[in-house]
Amino acid sequence: MTKKAKKGGAKLRSEEWFGRHDRDAFVHRSWMKNQGFPHDLFESRPVIGICNTWSEVTPCNAHFRELAEHVKYGVLDEGGFPLEFPVMSLGETMMRPTTMLFRNQVAMDVEESIRANPFDGVVLMMGCDKTTPALLMGAASCDLPTIGLSGGPMLNGRYRGETIGSGTHTWKFTEALKLGTMKMSELPEAEACMSRSAGHCMTMGTASTMASMVEALGMGLPTNAAIPAVDSRRKVLARMVGRRIVQMVREDLRMSKILTKEAFENAIMVNGAIGGSTNAVVHLLAIARRVGVNVTLDDWDRLGQSMPCLVNLMPSGDFLMEDFYYAGGIPVVVKEIGRFLHKKALTVNGSSIWDNSKDAVNYDERVITPVAKPFKPQGGIAVLRGNLAPQGAVLKPSAATPKLMKHKGRAVVFEDIDDLHRRIDDPKLDVKPDDILVLKNCGPKGYPGFPEVGNFALPAKILKQGVTDMVRISDARMSGTAYGTVVLHVSPEAAAGGPLALVQNGDVIELDVERRKLQLHVTSAELSRRKAKWKKPPPHADRGWVKLYCDTVLQADEGVDLDFLAGKSGAKVGRPSH
Ligand code: FES
């Protein structure tokens, strides 16, 4: 086998564009040559698409243009031909109403961009929250050899001598402002102290969780998750990714060979061990549907139940991603929980997850605790069911207040986010600390887009009593950087006519996390009476993406993909355009 050839001498996909002796190949090569590519790059070299989510309005990915250059060096080192292409980016802190409304749109962009172009393999450049699942979903539906490259977390935040974490301290500062212990005039300094470098949120929020999932699924090279964005070793990793993807094309190592049921089960267990974000639930369900692997909410509950949380990172703990990298990162976590994992699961470097991790050394047991002495006894995601959530709801025990995980209380209901904003801080609001706050119409169809509002701040009058947590229930998600006894992803959502829509002020709700129960203590006859009076909310749009999304989006227990996007179509070369 020559360095340029594919395993078994099979033809490269890109040769349908560049390797022919006809007018179409002339057109494909000639126009590309306007960028200064020498002719030999078009001769039977694996063409590697570098899918870049760089954008100045996605600050977490703003360093991606430079990082992509290092991927290109690696591709060229190994005899490939790198071609960078953009897809829509999703800036979590910028986009309204919520980036999650557009995750599936980006996945479609990625899928069609890969399929329509002359790529033999793909590098996915991902960072800010939704960019990771969106790119994995789109690429999975094409099933070419693919590696995920995360952009890395920001450096630790530091404010007036205190270590502060992205997002996590946003919630803390919000509460301090409500309490009057922080002034508005202090915010500009705090803003700069929180976001000190390129990279994504450095707490164990959704971005860090999903970068960890990339590694745990076997879709990234070891240490992908934690190297800080500005550490020179992130550039080295990018270069190694560039080299490895060319080899993967030669080996025909496709995504579907890596994303097996075992890989998803490993990722779910690693999510428990790192105290990962609840958002990983919907994203992994959606990715699994694309590759045709059956992963359900029950897998999350089954595999998470016994998994201790080892990683002491905010929002549940004290440290940040930079500390996690110095302690050893995901390979140490994998080594610690190895006895639970599918050790033989294949990863993109051609070795098993266990072979990649078995020699990892834990350099700081304050950050990654040994499994025999875990940071928290329960790290997984609890899946709750009952007449309030017939298709399930989720709660993150490691972020919750232990005494509230078994609680019965009176419902204080907000019909939607506007109602919440209008009344939550009203001194006349009838609310007591042991009530349960219920927020409706914030699910995939309801908001629309399934925003991260489930961890809404407590009423000011409650905070002033020194109370820091109450049970909150909604059909929304919550930021991975948030904390609290928060029941999320209630399915079916209120806007789809789920029982959540029928809850009224004063109803009694019972939460029992140990028994996985979420029960509305209202008779079924009364619920039927209320259902008969329920009216579907008016549509959010009569055209465009929002209409397509609202008409076809699945519920949280199915991953919130569009119903017609399940599965994969491969990467068959289409007809020429001329
Ligand atoms: Fe981009 Fe948190 S805002 S990862």
Boltz pocket constraint, residues with backbone or C-beta under 6 A from the ligand:
constraints:
  - pocket:
      binder: B
      contacts: [[A, 60], [A, 91], [A, 92], [A, 93], [A, 127], [A, 128], [A, 129], [A, 166], [A, 199], [A, 200], [A, 201], [A, 205], [A, 207]]
      max_distance: 6.0
